[in-house]
Amino acid sequence: MVIYASHLLFTLVTHKRLFSGLPPSGETHGGGPHQAWGLGRSIAVLAGATALIAWVSEILVGSVEQAAHAFGMTSIFVGVIVVAIIGNAAEHSTAILVAMKNRMDLSLSISIGSSIQIALFVAPVLVLASYFIGPRPMDLVFTPAEVMAVVLAAMITGEVASDGESNWLEGLMLLAVYAILGICFYFLPEGSHGAVAH
């Protein structure tokens, strides 16, 4: 959580010029000059969106449990694949929209920033909150498959982002890797969650 706070300080205060997301030279926003939102309006919109997302998430959890049981999905598949796709739909759509406008720096920042937020902030907060809410405390003990997925994701992201270029073939290969991981988690037995590798 300290690392995530440091990441926010780096991106929002000390080095915000690196993350300004300015369009390439010669491009305009199309609608002429626009006025930036004030702090109050920004916070109000963010708070309203957060409340709506929390409400939709509650609906999602109830419906996903029934659908997962009907389709024979394990809880690990639902958590790693289904909830991750649906829960990050806003980030995914925004990253795709800015990538279609040839703003790959901003698209990668959105995608990678979302993953950093989950790994360094959301997961630790959920573990800490589980000591006060819920039937039993959570932990950060992962199965070998989950650890492998995180390591592969970090390595592949570093490889794809390091050259500063992108093309359709890289995107297709990333989708193929995600599909392979999805298949692995779908067929991963429910009892293997939390098992210690020998």
C-alpha positions in Angstrom: 0.0 0.0 0.0 3.0 2.3 0.7 4.3 1.5 -2.8 0.9 2.4 -4.3 0.8 5.7 -2.4 4.3 6.4 -3.7 3.1 5.6 -7.2 0.2 8.1 -6.9 2.6 10.7 -5.6 4.9 10.1 -8.5 2.2 10.2 -11.2 0.1 13.0 -9.8 2.6 15.3 -8.1 6.3 15.0 -8.7 6.3 13.7 -12.3 2.9 14.5 -13.6 4.3 15.9 -16.8 5.3 12.4 -17.8 1.6 11.3 -17.5 -0.2 14.3 -19.0 -1.4 12.3 -22.0 -1.1 15.2 -24.5 -2.1 14.3 -28.0 0.6 14.0 -30.7 1.6 17.3 -32.2 -0.8 18.6 -34.8 -3.9 16.8 -33.3 -6.7 18.7 -31.7 -9.7 17.5 -29.7 -12.0 18.3 -32.6 -14.5 20.3 -30.6 -12.4 23.4 -30.3 -11.2 24.7 -27.0 -12.8 23.1 -23.9 -12.8 24.2 -20.3 -11.4 21.8 -17.7 -13.7 20.7 -14.9 -13.3 22.2 -11.5 -12.2 20.2 -8.4 -15.8 20.2 -6.9 -17.4 19.0 -10.1 -14.7 16.3 -10.7 -15.1 15.0 -7.1 -18.9 14.9 -7.4 -18.8 13.0 -10.7 -16.2 10.6 -9.3 -18.3 10.0 -6.1 -21.5 9.4 -8.2 -19.7 7.0 -10.5 -18.2 5.2 -7.6 -21.6 4.8 -5.9 -23.2 3.5 -9.2 -20.3 1.0 -9.7 -20.7 -0.3 -6.1 -24.4 -0.8 -6.7 -23.8 -2.6 -10.1 -21.1 -4.7 -8.5 -23.6 -6.0 -5.9 -26.0 -7.0 -8.6 -23.1 -8.6 -10.5 -22.0 -10.7 -7.6 -25.4 -12.2 -7.1 -25.9 -13.0 -10.8 -22.4 -14.3 -11.4 -22.8 -16.9 -8.6 -25.9 -18.4 -10.3 -24.4 -18.2 -13.8 -21.1 -19.8 -12.6 -22.9 -22.7 -11.0 -25.1 -23.2 -14.1 -22.1 -23.3 -16.4 -19.9 -25.4 -14.1 -17.3 -22.6 -13.5 -15.1 -22.9 -10.4 -14.8 -20.0 -8.0 -11.1 -19.5 -9.0 -12.2 -19.1 -12.7 -14.9 -16.7 -11.8 -12.6 -14.6 -9.6 -9.6 -14.5 -12.0 -11.3 -14.3 -15.3 -15.1 -13.4 -15.2 -15.0 -10.8 -12.4 -11.8 -9.3 -13.7 -13.2 -8.8 -17.2 -16.5 -7.3 -16.0 -15.0 -5.4 -13.1 -12.5 -3.6 -15.4 -14.9 -3.1 -18.3 -14.6 0.7 -18.0 -10.8 0.7 -18.1 -10.8 -1.8 -21.0 -13.2 0.3 -23.1 -11.4 3.6 -22.3 -8.0 2.0 -23.2 -9.5 0.7 -26.5 -11.0 4.1 -27.4 -7.8 6.0 -26.8 -5.8 3.3 -28.7 -8.1 3.8 -31.7 -7.1 7.5 -31.5 -3.4 6.5 -31.7 -2.8 7.4 -28.1 -0.9 4.3 -27.2 0.9 5.9 -24.3 -2.4 6.8 -22.6 -3.9 3.4 -23.4 -0.9 1.6 -21.8 -1.0 3.9 -18.8 -4.7 3.1 -18.3 -4.2 -0.6 -18.6 -1.0 -0.9 -16.5 -2.3 1.6 -13.9 -5.5 -0.5 -13.4 -3.4 -3.6 -12.8 -1.1 -1.8 -10.4 -4.1 -0.5 -8.5 -5.5 -4.0 -8.0 -2.2 -5.6 -7.0 -0.9 -2.9 -4.7 -4.0 -1.3 -3.3 -7.2 -3.2 -3.7 -5.9 -6.7 -2.7 -4.1 -5.5 0.5 -7.2 -3.4 1.5 -9.5 -6.4 1.0 -7.2 -8.5 3.2 -7.1 -5.9 6.0 -10.9 -5.3 5.7 -11.6 -9.1 5.9 -10.5 -9.0 9.5 -13.4 -6.7 10.3 -16.0 -7.8 7.7 -16.9 -11.2 6.4 -17.0 -14.7 7.8 -13.2 -15.3 8.1 -10.0 -13.4 7.3 -8.5 -13.5 3.8 -4.9 -14.0 3.0 -2.6 -13.5 0.1 -1.7 -17.2 -0.4 -2.0 -18.0 -4.1 -2.0 -21.2 -6.0 1.0 -22.0 -8.3 -1.3 -21.3 -11.3 -2.2 -17.8 -10.0 1.5 -17.0 -9.3 2.4 -18.2 -12.8 -0.3 -16.0 -14.3 1.0 -12.9 -12.4 4.6 -13.6 -13.4 3.7 -14.2 -17.0 1.6 -11.0 -17.1 4.4 -8.9 -15.7 7.0 -10.3 -18.1 4.8 -10.1 -21.2 3.7 -6.5 -20.3 7.3 -5.5 -19.9 8.3 -7.1 -23.2 5.4 -5.5 -25.1 5.7 -2.0 -23.6 9.5 -1.8 -23.7 9.9 -1.1 -27.4 7.4 1.8 -27.4 5.6 0.4 -30.5 2.5 -1.7 -31.0 0.8 -3.4 -33.9 -2.2 -5.7 -34.5 -0.1 -8.9 -34.2 1.1 -8.0 -30.7 -2.5 -7.4 -29.7 -3.6 -10.7 -31.2 -0.9 -12.6 -29.4 -1.8 -10.9 -26.1 -5.4 -12.0 -26.6 -4.2 -15.5 -27.3 -2.2 -15.6 -24.1 -5.3 -14.4 -22.1 -7.4 -17.1 -23.8 -4.8 -19.8 -22.8 -4.8 -18.6 -19.2 -8.6 -18.5 -19.2 -8.7 -22.1 -20.4 -6.1 -23.1 -17.8 -8.2 -21.5 -15.0 -11.4 -23.0 -16.3 -10.1 -26.6 -16.1 -8.1 -26.0 -12.8 -9.8 -28.2 -10.2 -11.6 -26.4 -7.4 -9.7 -28.4 -4.7 -6.3 -27.1 -6.0 -6.9 -23.7 -4.7 -4.8 -23.1 -1.6 -2.9 -26.4 -2.1 0.8 -26.4 -1.5 2.9 -27.4 -4.5 5.2 -30.4 -3.7 
